[in-house]
């Protein structure tokens, strides 16, 4: 008997493999595309050594930290000048900090994956 459960174009195996946070794999495909774009840019820039990737990871962390400090400092100054808007400034600050932290985490994941890929290629390269 044919499968009674019809859910678009998905097979029963695909239905079983669905994740609650990304049921159709859209985010996974987007993250993979982001990684491929970053990989191409790094290759074009000549980043082919794990030590260069480590330096890039450290640089990203420093830039996010500087950005975060500046955002908080500006929010504090604006809150002092416009006390009635403190809640708005706090909400905008929190949004920007979450955005920066998320970008750093995702970028770090992609960079670590790229570093592992380079390390694997180096380990397989004949001497």
Residue pairs with C-beta under 8 A, 6 or more apart in sequence:
3 12
5 12
5 15
7 15
10 18
18 24
19 25
21 27
22 28
31 106
34 106
34 110
35 110
35 113
35 114
38 107
38 110
38 111
38 114
39 110
39 114
39 117
42 53
42 114
47 53
47 56
48 118
49 118
50 115
50 118
50 119
50 122
53 111
53 112
53 114
53 115
53 118
54 115
56 111
57 108
57 111
57 112
57 115
60 104
60 107
60 108
60 111
61 104
61 108
64 100
64 101
64 103
64 104
67 100
68 97
68 100
71 93
71 96
71 97
71 100
72 93
72 97
75 89
75 90
75 92
75 93
78 85
78 89
79 85
79 86
79 89
79 90
82 89
